[in-house]
Structures are given as C-alpha cells and as structure tokens.
Amino acid sequence: MLARIYRPARNAMQSGTARTRDWMLEFEPAEAKRADPLTGWTGSGDMRRQLRLSFDTRDEAIAYAEKYGIAFQVFEPHERKPIPKSYSDNFRYTRKGLWTH
C-alpha cells in the first residue's frame, strides 16, 4: 500500500493559508469506488482511504512511514512568491496598464 506525504494547498475559495502548514500522510486508494445499486451512494471496502494523518514537519511524516514499513512518496509543495503591492501604485504617473475607471 503506497502512501502520499504532502503539504496541502490553500483553498481556492479563501485568501487565507489555514491548514497549509502541516504535512499530511494519506494512503492511495486500494480499490475503485462502486455505486450501491439500492441507494445509489458510492462506497468502497477500502478503510485506509479514510485515514489521514497530520504531522508538523516532513521528516516526522517520513519517520512514521519508515517506522511502520509504509511505502511512501513525497510531494514537495510549490512555494508562493508574493508580489509586494501598494494601493498608491494604482494612481502612479508611470503606470503601464490602462485605466479601467
């Protein structure tokens, strides 16, 4: 059973960075989901799919996986490059963009 170790990306619907600092260990699905013929709900017999462990650092997650003999793959996060902006730049004389207001 292969596990993924990654740092989750921020929510696209929010501007904050909550829950993006921890590292997650999550198992790959062992079997495909299937639809229940009676209710139409989807389900699976794979109980490890529900397991999601949180760690403070990448090294802690790797140490846990190695301790319990879990095969893992580490996905490095894409770091944001913040662009410093100022409100007064909207009214600068040397502004390159067109005025929209």
C-alpha positions as CSV (number, residue, x, y, z in Angstrom):
1,M,0.0,0.0,0.0
2,L,1.5,3.3,-1.1
3,A,1.1,6.5,0.9
4,R,1.4,10.1,-0.2
5,I,3.2,12.6,2.0
6,Y,2.4,16.2,1.0
7,R,1.5,19.7,2.3
8,P,-2.0,20.7,1.2
9,A,-2.5,23.7,-1.0
10,R,-4.6,26.6,0.2
11,N,-8.3,26.7,-0.5
12,A,-9.0,28.5,-3.8
13,M,-12.2,30.0,-2.3
14,Q,-10.4,31.7,0.5
15,S,-7.5,34.1,0.7
16,G,-6.1,32.7,4.0
17,T,-3.5,30.0,4.4
18,A,-5.1,28.0,7.3
19,R,-4.3,24.2,7.3
20,T,-1.5,24.5,4.8
21,R,1.4,24.4,7.2
22,D,1.1,20.8,8.3
23,W,2.2,17.7,6.3
24,M,-0.3,15.0,5.6
25,L,0.1,11.3,5.2
26,E,-2.6,9.8,3.1
27,F,-3.0,6.3,1.5
28,E,-3.6,5.7,-2.1
29,P,-6.9,4.0,-2.9
30,A,-6.6,0.2,-3.0
31,E,-9.8,-0.3,-4.9
32,A,-12.2,1.7,-7.0
33,K,-15.4,3.2,-5.6
34,R,-18.6,1.5,-6.6
35,A,-22.2,2.6,-6.6
36,D,-24.6,0.8,-4.4
37,P,-27.5,-0.5,-6.5
38,L,-30.2,0.2,-4.0
39,T,-29.4,3.7,-2.7
40,G,-27.0,5.0,-5.5
41,W,-24.4,6.1,-2.9
42,T,-20.8,5.4,-3.8
43,G,-18.7,3.4,-1.4
44,S,-15.6,1.2,-1.1
45,G,-14.3,-1.6,1.1
46,D,-11.0,0.3,1.5
47,M,-10.8,1.5,5.1
48,R,-7.4,3.1,4.7
49,R,-8.9,5.7,2.4
50,Q,-10.5,7.3,5.4
51,L,-7.2,7.6,7.3
52,R,-5.4,11.0,7.1
53,L,-2.6,11.7,9.5
54,S,-1.2,15.2,10.2
55,F,2.4,16.0,11.1
56,D,4.3,19.2,11.9
57,T,7.2,18.5,9.6
58,R,8.0,16.4,6.6
59,D,10.7,14.5,8.5
60,E,8.2,13.4,11.1
61,A,5.9,12.0,8.4
62,I,8.7,10.2,6.8
63,A,9.9,8.8,10.1
64,Y,6.4,7.5,10.9
65,A,6.1,5.8,7.5
66,E,9.5,4.2,7.8
67,K,8.8,3.0,11.4
68,Y,5.6,1.2,10.3
69,G,7.0,-0.1,7.0
70,I,4.7,2.0,4.8
71,A,5.9,2.6,1.2
72,F,5.6,6.4,0.6
73,Q,6.1,9.1,-2.0
74,V,6.9,12.7,-1.0
75,F,5.3,15.6,-3.0
76,E,7.2,18.8,-2.4
77,P,4.9,21.9,-2.2
78,H,5.0,24.8,-4.6
79,E,6.0,27.9,-2.7
80,R,4.1,31.1,-3.3
81,K,6.1,34.1,-4.5
82,P,4.2,37.1,-3.0
83,I,4.3,40.2,-5.1
84,P,4.5,43.3,-3.0
85,K,1.8,45.8,-4.0
86,S,0.7,49.2,-2.8
87,Y,-2.6,50.9,-3.3
88,S,-0.9,54.1,-4.4
89,D,0.6,52.2,-7.4
90,N,-2.8,52.3,-9.0
91,F,-2.5,56.1,-9.4
92,R,1.2,56.3,-10.4
93,Y,2.1,58.6,-13.2
94,T,4.3,55.9,-14.8
95,R,1.6,53.3,-14.7
96,K,1.9,50.9,-17.7
97,G,-1.6,49.4,-17.7
98,L,-4.8,51.1,-18.9
99,W,-7.2,52.9,-16.6
100,T,-10.3,51.0,-16.0
101,H,-12.2,53.5,-14.0
